[in-house]
Amino acid sequence: MTSGFQPAWLRGAVDGIPALLQPVAHALIDADEDVRKFLPPLSAEEIAARPMGVASIAYHVRHAMGSLDRLFTYARSESLTNAQMSALAAEKKLDGVPFTGPQLADEFSAAVRRAHEQLRATREADLLESRSVGRARLPATTIGLLVHAAEHTARHVGQLVTTARIVRGEPA
């Protein structure tokens, strides 16, 4: 017997996204659905909470969005902008910044929509193209960056979900 929920990868292809990038698109959909489920009901205090000193929900969602943006920028073979560098620095200083669950969930969904648009614009022929990451210009490929972006996003959303359950006192 199933619960009726199907993960994104079992619901079929995402329109317009190349076949080799479907797993990236599906992972981002799953992350967005988790954020939409767990974030809106939380209070500003719960979003800022750091139980046992772990990173706050605010940090996880802001960092997931920022990393997604930065890694997709590198996948386009572009350098980070000053605004992206400022956003990176701000991710580490979220204490005292009030966030609402619906606001952060909307921002996250918008980041996923932007990522999906880039996936639609990515040609499969470019997936093995060399790319450079960061000031050190570390070697990567387009597909490596896109896959890592999805994996990294999923990891932080998982932490967000766990922390949300802890601050709400919900069972696992």
PEQUI-V776981 format. One record per run of one state. SS is the DSSP state (A for helix, B for strand, O for the rest). FROM is the first residue (numbers start at 1). TO is the last residue. If there is no record, write none. Layout:
((SS,FROM,TO) (SS,FROM,TO))
This chain:
((O,1,7) (A,8,10) (O,11,18) (A,19,38) (O,39,43) (A,44,48) (O,49,50) (A,51,53) (O,54,56) (A,57,75) (O,76,81) (A,82,91) (O,92,100) (A,101,121) (O,122,123) (A,124,126) (O,127,129) (B,130,133) (O,134,137) (B,138,141) (A,142,168) (O,169,172))
